[in-house]
Amino acid sequence: MNDFRKDILIGLIFIAGVFGFISGEFVISTILFASAAIAGNVIHYQD
């Protein structure tokens, strides 16, 4: 998977977290935000 696809995946997870937060699903949005942050750091330092 190239960097562009990884960035798109992290962005989609983040956007899903925003929509979850807006809809009131705070636990799910917290998990999505955390997974996007961790995935972004792992993918960044993996290369």
N, CA and C atoms as an extended XYZ file, in Angstrom:
141
Properties=species:S:1:pos:R:3:atomname:S:1:resname:S:1:resid:I:1 pbc="F F F"
N         0.861       -1.179        0.000 N   MET     1
C         0.000        0.000        0.000 CA  MET     1
C         0.906        1.241        0.000 C   MET     1
N         0.663        2.135       -0.932 N   ASN     2
C         1.509        3.323       -1.008 CA  ASN     2
C         1.048        4.379        0.001 C   ASN     2
N         1.853        5.434        0.132 N   ASP     3
C         1.585        6.457        1.146 CA  ASP     3
C         0.261        7.174        0.922 C   ASP     3
N        -0.097        7.396       -0.326 N   PHE     4
C        -1.352        8.102       -0.604 CA  PHE     4
C        -2.548        7.309       -0.097 C   PHE     4
N        -2.552        6.004       -0.332 N   ARG     5
C        -3.663        5.174        0.143 CA  ARG     5
C        -3.697        5.102        1.662 C   ARG     5
N        -2.533        5.080        2.293 N   LYS     6
C        -2.477        5.084        3.756 CA  LYS     6
C        -3.044        6.390        4.302 C   LYS     6
N        -2.693        7.498        3.670 N   ASP     7
C        -3.217        8.794        4.097 CA  ASP     7
C        -4.726        8.873        3.911 C   ASP     7
N        -5.224        8.316        2.816 N   ILE     8
C        -6.673        8.307        2.574 CA  ILE     8
C        -7.375        7.480        3.647 C   ILE     8
N        -6.806        6.330        3.988 N   LEU     9
C        -7.401        5.467        5.008 CA  LEU     9
C        -7.453        6.172        6.359 C   LEU     9
N        -6.372        6.812        6.745 N   ILE    10
C        -6.347        7.547        8.021 CA  ILE    10
C        -7.336        8.702        7.989 C   ILE    10
N        -7.426        9.384        6.866 N   GLY    11
C        -8.380       10.481        6.733 CA  GLY    11
C        -9.822       10.011        6.841 C   GLY    11
N       -10.123        8.857        6.244 N   LEU    12
C       -11.477        8.318        6.334 CA  LEU    12
C       -11.825        7.907        7.761 C   LEU    12
N       -10.858        7.339        8.474 N   ILE    13
C       -11.092        6.987        9.877 CA  ILE    13
C       -11.360        8.257       10.683 C   ILE    13
N       -10.592        9.305       10.418 N   PHE    14
C       -10.778       10.564       11.133 CA  PHE    14
C       -12.148       11.187       10.825 C   PHE    14
N       -12.534       11.189        9.557 N   ILE    15
C       -13.840       11.739        9.169 CA  ILE    15
C       -14.972       10.936        9.800 C   ILE    15
N       -14.823        9.614        9.854 N   ALA    16
C       -15.833        8.784       10.521 CA  ALA    16
C       -15.915        9.147       11.995 C   ALA    16
N       -14.784        9.459       12.614 N   GLY    17
C       -14.797        9.896       14.009 CA  GLY    17
C       -15.517       11.214       14.185 C   GLY    17
N       -15.339       12.123       13.252 N   VAL    18
C       -16.035       13.415       13.327 CA  VAL    18
C       -17.542       13.213       13.214 C   VAL    18
N       -17.964       12.387       12.258 N   PHE    19
C       -19.397       12.122       12.107 CA  PHE    19
C       -19.957       11.393       13.330 C   PHE    19
N       -19.181       10.501       13.911 N   GLY    20
C       -19.611        9.834       15.129 CA  GLY    20
C       -19.758       10.804       16.285 C   GLY    20
N       -18.855       11.762       16.367 N   PHE    21
C       -18.925       12.768       17.428 CA  PHE    21
C       -20.152       13.657       17.250 C   PHE    21
N       -20.422       14.042       16.021 N   ILE    22
C       -21.574       14.904       15.742 CA  ILE    22
C       -22.879       14.169       16.054 C   ILE    22
N       -22.926       12.875       15.761 N   SER    23
C       -24.158       12.127       15.983 CA  SER    23
C       -24.347       11.704       17.436 C   SER    23
N       -23.356       11.942       18.274 N   GLY    24
C       -23.503       11.630       19.690 CA  GLY    24
C       -22.906       10.308       20.114 C   GLY    24
N       -22.251        9.612       19.228 N   GLU    25
C       -21.610        8.336       19.564 CA  GLU    25
C       -20.189        8.623       20.046 C   GLU    25
N       -20.092        9.064       21.304 N   PHE    26
C       -18.815        9.558       21.801 CA  PHE    26
C       -17.787        8.453       22.021 C   PHE    26
N       -18.222        7.276       22.419 N   VAL    27
C       -17.280        6.173       22.628 CA  VAL    27
C       -16.697        5.732       21.295 C   VAL    27
N       -17.554        5.579       20.293 N   ILE    28
C       -17.086        5.153       18.975 CA  ILE    28
C       -16.174        6.213       18.365 C   ILE    28
N       -16.531        7.487       18.505 N   SER    29
C       -15.699        8.539       17.928 CA  SER    29
C       -14.346        8.607       18.635 C   SER    29
N       -14.316        8.364       19.935 N   THR    30
C       -13.045        8.358       20.655 CA  THR    30
C       -12.150        7.237       20.155 C   THR    30
N       -12.734        6.061       19.942 N   ILE    31
C       -11.962        4.931       19.422 CA  ILE    31
C       -11.444        5.231       18.020 C   ILE    31
N       -12.270        5.849       17.188 N   LEU    32
C       -11.841        6.172       15.822 CA  LEU    32
C       -10.738        7.225       15.821 C   LEU    32
N       -10.872        8.257       16.670 N   PHE    33
C        -9.816        9.271       16.751 CA  PHE    33
C        -8.506        8.659       17.230 C   PHE    33
N        -8.589        7.814       18.234 N   ALA    34
C        -7.377        7.184       18.759 CA  ALA    34
C        -6.726        6.277       17.722 C   ALA    34
N        -7.540        5.507       17.002 N   SER    35
C        -6.974        4.617       15.987 CA  SER    35
C        -6.352        5.404       14.840 C   SER    35
N        -6.943        6.536       14.486 N   ALA    36
C        -6.354        7.363       13.431 CA  ALA    36
C        -5.025        7.953       13.892 C   ALA    36
N        -4.954        8.375       15.138 N   ALA    37
C        -3.709        8.943       15.658 CA  ALA    37
C        -2.613        7.885       15.741 C   ALA    37
N        -2.965        6.716       16.248 N   ILE    38
C        -1.971        5.651       16.362 CA  ILE    38
C        -1.531        5.169       14.986 C   ILE    38
N        -2.469        4.974       14.089 N   ALA    39
C        -2.120        4.515       12.729 CA  ALA    39
C        -1.257        5.543       12.017 C   ALA    39
N        -1.563        6.807       12.204 N   GLY    40
C        -0.744        7.840       11.572 CA  GLY    40
C         0.680        7.832       12.069 C   GLY    40
N         0.859        7.639       13.366 N   ASN    41
C         2.212        7.590       13.911 CA  ASN    41
C         2.943        6.315       13.527 C   ASN    41
N         2.260        5.206       13.525 N   VAL    42
C         2.890        3.932       13.160 CA  VAL    42
C         3.308        3.956       11.703 C   VAL    42
N         2.437        4.403       10.835 N   ILE    43
C         2.758        4.452        9.410 CA  ILE    43
C         3.875        5.456        9.145 C   ILE    43
N         3.880        6.575        9.869 N   HIS    44
C         4.910        7.593        9.660 CA  HIS    44
C         6.278        7.078       10.070 C   HIS    44
N         6.390        6.412       11.196 N   TYR    45
C         7.685        5.962       11.696 CA  TYR    45
C         8.089        4.602       11.170 C   TYR    45
N         7.197        3.926       10.462 N   GLN    46
C         7.515        2.612        9.920 CA  GLN    46
C         8.479        2.733        8.737 C   GLN    46
N         8.379        3.783        7.980 N   ASP    47
C         9.220        3.935        6.779 CA  ASP    47
C        10.624        4.326        7.113 C   ASP    47
